[in-house]
Amino acid sequence: DLLDLALELPVEMHMPLAPPTGLFQRTSGFTMLDPRAGFAAMDSEQASLCMLPDSGFVLLDDTGTAAAESFTSRVEAEVARLWRAGGEAEAWLQKLDAVRVPPAETLEALRDL
């Protein structure tokens, strides 16, 4: 019911799905260049997926792709360690435990929007 409402409502609400530390790299284009750009691809896999034109260019060769993936794995492992060490992961899980479905009257009000 909530997913259907989320797709239908004209209201946009933002709720992070994880603690923010370390998410910038994952969403900033380091691991995936926007395929709508049209003339550049991050790696050969993306070049194939976005049907890169002959005039386009690929930023990373296979060696560069492997190095970028290794770097990303190391950074993500360190971010996870920091989340655990700083208590952020536990605090986030506790916060999620407190998330509940809104009362029926709230759901009805949302449906009426």
N, C-alpha and C positions, 0 to 999 in steps of 0.2 A: 504494500500500500504506500509506504513512504517513498519507494523508488519511483512509482508511478507519479506521485505528487511532485517529486523533485524534477521530473521531466516535463510536467505540465505547467507548473507554477511560473508566472511571469516575474517572480522574485528570485534574485540570485543571492545565495548565502554561501559564505566561505567558511570552511572548517578544515583545518590542517589534518592530514591523515597520519602524521608522524611529528616528532619533535623537529623544529626547523633546522637545527644544527646539521650542516652537511648536505642539505637538500639542494642548495644552489648549484652545485656541480652537476647533479643528476638532471636538473631541469634547465640548465643554461645553454645546452647545445653541445657540451663537450662530448657526450656519447652519441648524440644523434643530431645532425644538422637538419634544419627545417627543409623537407623535400619540396616545398612550394617555391623555394628560391630558384630552382630550375637549372642553374648552370654550375652548381657545385655539389659535391657529395662528400660526406665524411670519409667513407671507405668504399671498396668495390662492391660490398653487399648493398649498401644504400644506393650506389650508382645504378645497380641492376634494378632495385625496387622502384626507383623514381624515374626509370627510363631516361637517364642522363643523356642529353644530346651530344653529338660528336664535338661540339664546340665547348662543352663543359669540362670541368676538371675534378679530379679526385684528390682530396687533401692528404690522405694517409695511404701509403702502400701497406702490404701485409705486415712488414716489420713494424711500421708505425702503429698500425692497428693493434698488434700484439702488445706493444709498449703502452699504448693508451689504456687497453683493457687491464693490464697489470697494474698500472698506476691507479686506475679507478678502483680496483679491488683492494689495494693497499689503503687508499683514502677511506673507502667505505668501512673497512675493518677497523680503522682508527676511530672513525665517527661512532661506530657501534660500541667500541670500547669506552669512548668518552661518555656516551649516553648511559652505559651501565655504571661507570665509575662516578659520574655526577648525579646519579639517581634519576635522570630524566626519563629513562626507559620505564622504570618502575612507576614514576609519577604519571606518565602517560597512560600506562595500563590501568592504574587506579582511576584516572579520569574517564577512561572508556567504560570502566565498570559502572560509573555513575550515569552514563548516557542511557536515557530511557525514551521509549516512544511517547510522543506528546499525548495529553489527554484527548479523549474522543471529541470534545467540543473544540479544541484547537485544530484538530484534523478537519473537522467540518468547516471551520472558518477558513482554513487554507483552501479547501475545495471550492469555496464560494468566490475566491479571488478571480 
